[in-house]
Amino acid sequence: SHSLVKCEYVWKKTDQWINFPWSVEKPVVRRAGQVLDA
């Protein structure tokens, strides 16, 4: 379980500086939502 925790930590840390497809799409969806709300 120790290795799993380390791997999970690495993923969380890596997610901060890598733009995953789903990470990049979130702001776009929010912008579209704001436009629709306006």
PDB file of N, CA, C and O in Angstrom:
ATOM      1  N   SER A   1       0.841  -1.209   0.000  1.00  0.00           N
ATOM      2  CA  SER A   1       0.000   0.000   0.000  1.00  0.00           C
ATOM      3  C   SER A   1       0.874   1.257   0.000  1.00  0.00           C
ATOM      4  O   SER A   1       0.456   2.321  -0.457  1.00  0.00           O
ATOM      5  N   HIS A   2       2.090   1.110   0.521  1.00  0.00           N
ATOM      6  CA  HIS A   2       3.008   2.257   0.563  1.00  0.00           C
ATOM      7  C   HIS A   2       3.335   2.738  -0.851  1.00  0.00           C
ATOM      8  O   HIS A   2       3.394   3.940  -1.112  1.00  0.00           O
ATOM      9  N   SER A   3       3.543   1.790  -1.748  1.00  0.00           N
ATOM     10  CA  SER A   3       3.875   2.150  -3.128  1.00  0.00           C
ATOM     11  C   SER A   3       2.673   2.826  -3.800  1.00  0.00           C
ATOM     12  O   SER A   3       2.848   3.729  -4.619  1.00  0.00           O
ATOM     13  N   LEU A   4       1.464   2.393  -3.459  1.00  0.00           N
ATOM     14  CA  LEU A   4       0.267   2.995  -4.043  1.00  0.00           C
ATOM     15  C   LEU A   4       0.137   4.450  -3.606  1.00  0.00           C
ATOM     16  O   LEU A   4      -0.212   5.319  -4.406  1.00  0.00           O
ATOM     17  N   VAL A   5       0.415   4.705  -2.347  1.00  0.00           N
ATOM     18  CA  VAL A   5       0.331   6.071  -1.829  1.00  0.00           C
ATOM     19  C   VAL A   5       1.346   6.950  -2.539  1.00  0.00           C
ATOM     20  O   VAL A   5       1.052   8.093  -2.890  1.00  0.00           O
ATOM     21  N   LYS A   6       2.544   6.414  -2.748  1.00  0.00           N
ATOM     22  CA  LYS A   6       3.597   7.179  -3.420  1.00  0.00           C
ATOM     23  C   LYS A   6       3.183   7.465  -4.861  1.00  0.00           C
ATOM     24  O   LYS A   6       3.371   8.579  -5.352  1.00  0.00           O
ATOM     25  N   CYS A   7       2.629   6.478  -5.530  1.00  0.00           N
ATOM     26  CA  CYS A   7       2.205   6.646  -6.919  1.00  0.00           C
ATOM     27  C   CYS A   7       1.094   7.695  -6.992  1.00  0.00           C
ATOM     28  O   CYS A   7       1.092   8.544  -7.884  1.00  0.00           O
ATOM     29  N   GLU A   8       0.163   7.633  -6.061  1.00  0.00           N
ATOM     30  CA  GLU A   8      -0.940   8.594  -6.035  1.00  0.00           C
ATOM     31  C   GLU A   8      -0.406  10.004  -5.810  1.00  0.00           C
ATOM     32  O   GLU A   8      -0.898  10.965  -6.400  1.00  0.00           O
ATOM     33  N   TYR A   9       0.604  10.117  -4.951  1.00  0.00           N
ATOM     34  CA  TYR A   9       1.208  11.426  -4.676  1.00  0.00           C
ATOM     35  C   TYR A   9       1.878  11.979  -5.925  1.00  0.00           C
ATOM     36  O   TYR A   9       1.777  13.169  -6.225  1.00  0.00           O
ATOM     37  N   VAL A  10       2.561  11.102  -6.647  1.00  0.00           N
ATOM     38  CA  VAL A  10       3.243  11.509  -7.877  1.00  0.00           C
ATOM     39  C   VAL A  10       2.223  11.986  -8.904  1.00  0.00           C
ATOM     40  O   VAL A  10       2.449  12.980  -9.594  1.00  0.00           O
ATOM     41  N   TRP A  11       1.099  11.276  -9.004  1.00  0.00           N
ATOM     42  CA  TRP A  11       0.064  11.668  -9.966  1.00  0.00           C
ATOM     43  C   TRP A  11      -0.505  13.040  -9.616  1.00  0.00           C
ATOM     44  O   TRP A  11      -0.686  13.886 -10.492  1.00  0.00           O
ATOM     45  N   LYS A  12      -0.784  13.252  -8.344  1.00  0.00           N
ATOM     46  CA  LYS A  12      -1.332  14.541  -7.911  1.00  0.00           C
ATOM     47  C   LYS A  12      -0.344  15.661  -8.194  1.00  0.00           C
ATOM     48  O   LYS A  12      -0.726  16.734  -8.660  1.00  0.00           O
ATOM     49  N   LYS A  13       0.939  15.406  -7.909  1.00  0.00           N
ATOM     50  CA  LYS A  13       1.975  16.418  -8.109  1.00  0.00           C
ATOM     51  C   LYS A  13       2.171  16.681  -9.600  1.00  0.00           C
ATOM     52  O   LYS A  13       2.379  17.821 -10.016  1.00  0.00           O
ATOM     53  N   THR A  14       2.101  15.618 -10.399  1.00  0.00           N
ATOM     54  CA  THR A  14       2.294  15.750 -11.845  1.00  0.00           C
ATOM     55  C   THR A  14       1.116  16.493 -12.481  1.00  0.00           C
ATOM     56  O   THR A  14       1.297  17.234 -13.448  1.00  0.00           O
ATOM     57  N   ASP A  15      -0.076  16.297 -11.945  1.00  0.00           N
ATOM     58  CA  ASP A  15      -1.277  16.920 -12.507  1.00  0.00           C
ATOM     59  C   ASP A  15      -1.207  18.444 -12.429  1.00  0.00           C
ATOM     60  O   ASP A  15      -1.933  19.142 -13.137  1.00  0.00           O
ATOM     61  N   GLN A  16      -0.324  18.958 -11.561  1.00  0.00           N
ATOM     62  CA  GLN A  16      -0.232  20.405 -11.388  1.00  0.00           C
ATOM     63  C   GLN A  16       0.474  21.069 -12.559  1.00  0.00           C
ATOM     64  O   GLN A  16       0.213  22.236 -12.851  1.00  0.00           O
ATOM     65  N   TRP A  17       1.361  20.353 -13.232  1.00  0.00           N
ATOM     66  CA  TRP A  17       2.130  20.996 -14.309  1.00  0.00           C
ATOM     67  C   TRP A  17       1.927  20.334 -15.667  1.00  0.00           C
ATOM     68  O   TRP A  17       2.518  20.759 -16.660  1.00  0.00           O
ATOM     69  N   ILE A  18       1.083  19.282 -15.716  1.00  0.00           N
ATOM     70  CA  ILE A  18       0.786  18.661 -17.018  1.00  0.00           C
ATOM     71  C   ILE A  18      -0.662  18.984 -17.381  1.00  0.00           C
ATOM     72  O   ILE A  18      -1.569  18.778 -16.574  1.00  0.00           O
ATOM     73  N   ASN A  19      -0.874  19.484 -18.577  1.00  0.00           N
ATOM     74  CA  ASN A  19      -2.232  19.807 -19.017  1.00  0.00           C
ATOM     75  C   ASN A  19      -2.886  18.586 -19.649  1.00  0.00           C
ATOM     76  O   ASN A  19      -2.792  18.377 -20.859  1.00  0.00           O
ATOM     77  N   PHE A  20      -3.548  17.784 -18.825  1.00  0.00           N
ATOM     78  CA  PHE A  20      -4.256  16.626 -19.351  1.00  0.00           C
ATOM     79  C   PHE A  20      -5.459  17.114 -20.153  1.00  0.00           C
ATOM     80  O   PHE A  20      -5.988  18.193 -19.884  1.00  0.00           O
ATOM     81  N   PRO A  21      -5.892  16.329 -21.131  1.00  0.00           N
ATOM     82  CA  PRO A  21      -7.042  16.722 -21.963  1.00  0.00           C
ATOM     83  C   PRO A  21      -8.239  17.148 -21.122  1.00  0.00           C
ATOM     84  O   PRO A  21      -8.888  18.150 -21.423  1.00  0.00           O
ATOM     85  N   TRP A  22      -8.534  16.383 -20.059  1.00  0.00           N
ATOM     86  CA  TRP A  22      -9.702  16.712 -19.242  1.00  0.00           C
ATOM     87  C   TRP A  22      -9.427  17.955 -18.397  1.00  0.00           C
ATOM     88  O   TRP A  22     -10.358  18.683 -18.051  1.00  0.00           O
ATOM     89  N   SER A  23      -8.162  18.205 -18.062  1.00  0.00           N
ATOM     90  CA  SER A  23      -7.818  19.393 -17.278  1.00  0.00           C
ATOM     91  C   SER A  23      -7.955  20.648 -18.140  1.00  0.00           C
ATOM     92  O   SER A  23      -8.337  21.710 -17.648  1.00  0.00           O
ATOM     93  N   VAL A  24      -7.642  20.515 -19.420  1.00  0.00           N
ATOM     94  CA  VAL A  24      -7.713  21.658 -20.329  1.00  0.00           C
ATOM     95  C   VAL A  24      -9.161  21.947 -20.710  1.00  0.00           C
ATOM     96  O   VAL A  24      -9.527  23.101 -20.936  1.00  0.00           O
ATOM     97  N   GLU A  25      -9.979  20.908 -20.780  1.00  0.00           N
ATOM     98  CA  GLU A  25     -11.366  21.084 -21.209  1.00  0.00           C
ATOM     99  C   GLU A  25     -12.228  21.732 -20.127  1.00  0.00           C
ATOM    100  O   GLU A  25     -13.196  22.422 -20.448  1.00  0.00           O
ATOM    101  N   LYS A  26     -11.901  21.527 -18.872  1.00  0.00           N
ATOM    102  CA  LYS A  26     -12.721  22.066 -17.781  1.00  0.00           C
ATOM    103  C   LYS A  26     -12.912  23.580 -17.881  1.00  0.00           C
ATOM    104  O   LYS A  26     -14.048  24.050 -17.825  1.00  0.00           O
ATOM    105  N   PRO A  27     -11.830  24.357 -18.027  1.00  0.00           N
ATOM    106  CA  PRO A  27     -11.998  25.810 -18.145  1.00  0.00           C
ATOM    107  C   PRO A  27     -12.829  26.191 -19.365  1.00  0.00           C
ATOM    108  O   PRO A  27     -13.598  27.151 -19.316  1.00  0.00           O
ATOM    109  N   VAL A  28     -12.680  25.450 -20.455  1.00  0.00           N
ATOM    110  CA  VAL A  28     -13.435  25.735 -21.674  1.00  0.00           C
ATOM    111  C   VAL A  28     -14.923  25.525 -21.427  1.00  0.00           C
ATOM    112  O   VAL A  28     -15.750  26.324 -21.867  1.00  0.00           O
ATOM    113  N   VAL A  29     -15.259  24.453 -20.726  1.00  0.00           N
ATOM    114  CA  VAL A  29     -16.663  24.167 -20.421  1.00  0.00           C
ATOM    115  C   VAL A  29     -17.227  25.254 -19.509  1.00  0.00           C
ATOM    116  O   VAL A  29     -18.370  25.680 -19.677  1.00  0.00           O
ATOM    117  N   ARG A  30     -16.431  25.695 -18.554  1.00  0.00           N
ATOM    118  CA  ARG A  30     -16.887  26.740 -17.636  1.00  0.00           C
ATOM    119  C   ARG A  30     -17.143  28.037 -18.397  1.00  0.00           C
ATOM    120  O   ARG A  30     -18.116  28.742 -18.129  1.00  0.00           O
ATOM    121  N   ARG A  31     -16.259  28.347 -19.355  1.00  0.00           N
ATOM    122  CA  ARG A  31     -16.423  29.564 -20.142  1.00  0.00           C
ATOM    123  C   ARG A  31     -17.709  29.487 -20.960  1.00  0.00           C
ATOM    124  O   ARG A  31     -18.459  30.458 -21.058  1.00  0.00           O
ATOM    125  N   ALA A  32     -17.948  28.314 -21.545  1.00  0.00           N
ATOM    126  CA  ALA A  32     -19.151  28.130 -22.353  1.00  0.00           C
ATOM    127  C   ALA A  32     -20.380  28.283 -21.461  1.00  0.00           C
ATOM    128  O   ALA A  32     -21.381  28.871 -21.871  1.00  0.00           O
ATOM    129  N   GLY A  33     -20.302  27.752 -20.242  1.00  0.00           N
ATOM    130  CA  GLY A  33     -21.410  27.854 -19.300  1.00  0.00           C
ATOM    131  C   GLY A  33     -21.668  29.305 -18.923  1.00  0.00           C
ATOM    132  O   GLY A  33     -22.819  29.720 -18.795  1.00  0.00           O
ATOM    133  N   GLN A  34     -20.606  30.072 -18.746  1.00  0.00           N
ATOM    134  CA  GLN A  34     -20.749  31.480 -18.384  1.00  0.00           C
ATOM    135  C   GLN A  34     -21.415  32.248 -19.523  1.00  0.00           C
ATOM    136  O   GLN A  34     -22.256  33.118 -19.293  1.00  0.00           O
ATOM    137  N   VAL A  35     -21.030  31.918 -20.745  1.00  0.00           N
ATOM    138  CA  VAL A  35     -21.604  32.586 -21.912  1.00  0.00           C
ATOM    139  C   VAL A  35     -23.088  32.256 -22.016  1.00  0.00           C
ATOM    140  O   VAL A  35     -23.904  33.128 -22.316  1.00  0.00           O
ATOM    141  N   LEU A  36     -23.438  30.987 -21.767  1.00  0.00           N
ATOM    142  CA  LEU A  36     -24.836  30.579 -21.844  1.00  0.00           C
ATOM    143  C   LEU A  36     -25.641  31.255 -20.737  1.00  0.00           C
ATOM    144  O   LEU A  36     -26.783  31.659 -20.955  1.00  0.00           O
ATOM    145  N   ASP A  37     -25.045  31.378 -19.541  1.00  0.00           N
ATOM    146  CA  ASP A  37     -25.740  32.017 -18.429  1.00  0.00           C
ATOM    147  C   ASP A  37     -25.950  33.508 -18.715  1.00  0.00           C
ATOM    148  O   ASP A  37     -26.966  34.086 -18.328  1.00  0.00           O
ATOM    149  N   ALA A  38     -24.991  34.111 -19.388  1.00  0.00           N
ATOM    150  CA  ALA A  38     -25.080  35.542 -19.694  1.00  0.00           C
ATOM    151  C   ALA A  38     -26.084  35.738 -20.824  1.00  0.00           C
ATOM    152  O   ALA A  38     -26.323  36.869 -21.249  1.00  0.00           O
TER     153      ALA A  38
END
